Amino acid sequence: MHGIIGKKLGITRLFDDNGNSYVATVVQAGPCYVTQVKTVEKDGYEAVQFGFEEKKEKHTTKPVLGHLAKNNLKPFKILKELRDFQSEEVLKPGDVIKADIFRPGDKVKVTGISKGKGFAGVVKRHNFSGGPKSHGQSDRLRAPGSLGQSSYPSRVYKGLRMAGRMGGKNVTISGLKIMKVDSENNLVIIKGSVPGANKGFVIIRK
């Protein structure tokens, strides 16, 4: 197995054998249910679709209910596909994937939706230094400054770093290390921080 859907529970602190402390993130990894197995012959590509965290039927559309009813599965809050899925066993709908697919020391990459910060200026959003702190400036302290265009090309180039909505994007952090695995409670503790807010959904891949 090389991937699973999880939910970020929060940040904690762990100590190693030498007494050094480090930041760690607790993630509920699974249980995930296999809801569909896609093949090249039938679907044009290989993928495994997972469902994570059950929800009420009244909050689910009828096409999704019908899709899950084929394998006698209940509705899930999250339905995600993992492409190029590698598994030692042949997966079939209804199989359950748990946190025990990971071992302490495994290197993983975690994908999640970053915290939304709302409309932010260039100092916060792009780390601009701002204007001068003295010499008569009155309102240029956190301003972006010149946009660089005059009579030519008489427009603003696309992609110029400016103020705007910050956060709320898909972010992947690689090179994270799994420190502990609690198989009974489906918890994994990952060294460092992972994207998103508490109770946000993440995908953990080896």
Residue pairs with C-beta under 8 A, 6 or more apart in sequence:
1 86
1 87
1 88
1 97
1 101
1 206
2 85
2 86
2 87
2 101
2 205
2 206
3 82
3 85
3 203
3 204
3 205
3 206
4 29
4 30
4 32
4 50
4 97
4 99
4 101
4 102
4 203
4 204
5 29
5 30
5 32
5 50
5 52
5 78
5 80
5 201
5 202
5 203
5 204
6 27
6 28
6 29
6 30
6 52
6 188
6 201
6 202
6 203
6 204
7 27
7 28
7 52
7 53
7 199
7 200
7 201
7 202
8 25
8 26
8 27
8 112
8 194
8 196
8 197
8 198
8 199
8 200
8 201
8 202
9 26
9 27
9 28
9 187
9 198
9 199
10 25
10 26
10 198
11 23
11 24
11 25
11 26
11 193
12 23
12 24
12 25
12 26
12 189
13 21
13 22
13 23
13 24
14 21
14 22
14 24
14 179
14 180
14 189
14 191
15 21
15 22
16 22
22 191
22 192
23 191
23 192
23 193
24 179
24 189
24 190
24 191
24 192
25 189
25 190
25 192
25 193
25 194
26 187
26 188
26 189
27 110
27 187
27 188
27 189
27 190
27 194
27 202
27 204
28 185
28 186
28 187
29 98
29 99
29 102
29 186
29 187
29 188
29 204
30 52
30 96
30 97
30 98
30 99
30 186
31 52
31 96
31 97
31 98
31 186
32 50
32 51
32 52
32 96
32 97
32 98
33 50
33 51
33 52
33 73
33 76
33 94
33 95
33 96
33 97
34 48
34 49
34 50
34 91
34 92
34 93
34 94
34 95
34 96
34 97
35 49
35 50
35 51
35 67
35 68
35 71
35 73
35 76
35 79
35 93
36 48
36 49
36 67
36 93
37 47
37 48
37 49
37 91
37 92
37 93
38 45
38 46
38 47
38 48
38 49
38 81
39 46
40 46
45 83
46 83
46 84
46 85
47 81
47 82
47 83
47 84
47 85
48 81
48 82
48 85
48 87
48 91
49 79
49 80
49 81
50 78
50 79
50 80
50 81
50 82
50 97
51 68
51 73
51 75
51 76
51 78
51 79
52 76
52 77
52 78
52 80
52 201
53 76
53 77
53 78
54 74
54 75
54 76
54 77
55 75
55 76
55 77
56 75
57 65
57 74
57 75
59 75
60 75
64 75
64 79
65 75
68 74
68 75
68 76
70 93
71 93
71 94
72 94
73 93
73 94
77 201
78 201
80 203
82 203
82 205
85 91
98 183
98 186
99 181
99 182
99 183
99 186
99 187
99 188
100 181
100 183
102 108
102 178
102 181
102 188
102 204
102 206
103 178
103 181
104 178
104 179
104 180
104 181
105 177
105 178
106 177
106 178
106 206
107 175
107 176
107 177
107 178
107 206
108 176
108 177
108 178
108 190
108 204
108 205
108 206
109 172
109 173
109 174
109 175
109 176
109 204
109 205
110 172
110 173
110 176
110 190
110 194
110 195
110 202
110 203
110 204
110 205
111 170
111 171
111 172
111 195
111 202
111 203
111 205
112 170
112 171
112 194
112 195
112 196
112 200
112 201
112 202
112 203
113 168
113 169
113 170
113 171
113 195
113 196
113 200
113 201
114 167
114 168
114 169
114 170
114 171
114 195
114 196
115 167
115 168
115 196
115 197
116 165
116 166
116 167
116 168
117 124
117 125
117 165
117 166
117 167
117 168
118 165
118 166
118 167
119 163
119 164
119 165
119 166
120 163
120 164
120 165
120 166
121 142
121 144
121 163
122 128
122 142
122 143
122 144
122 161
122 162
122 163
123 129
123 130
123 142
124 166
125 161
125 163
125 164
125 166
126 161
128 142
128 144
128 145
128 161
130 140
130 141
130 142
130 143
131 137
131 140
131 141
131 142
131 143
131 145
132 140
133 141
144 161
144 162
144 163
147 156
147 160
147 162
148 157
148 160
149 155
149 156
149 157
171 195
171 196
172 195
173 192
173 193
173 194
173 195
176 190
176 191
176 192
176 194
177 190
177 191
177 192
178 188
178 189
178 190
178 191
179 189
179 190
179 191
180 188
180 189
181 187
181 188
181 189
182 188
182 189
188 204
190 204
194 202
195 202
196 202
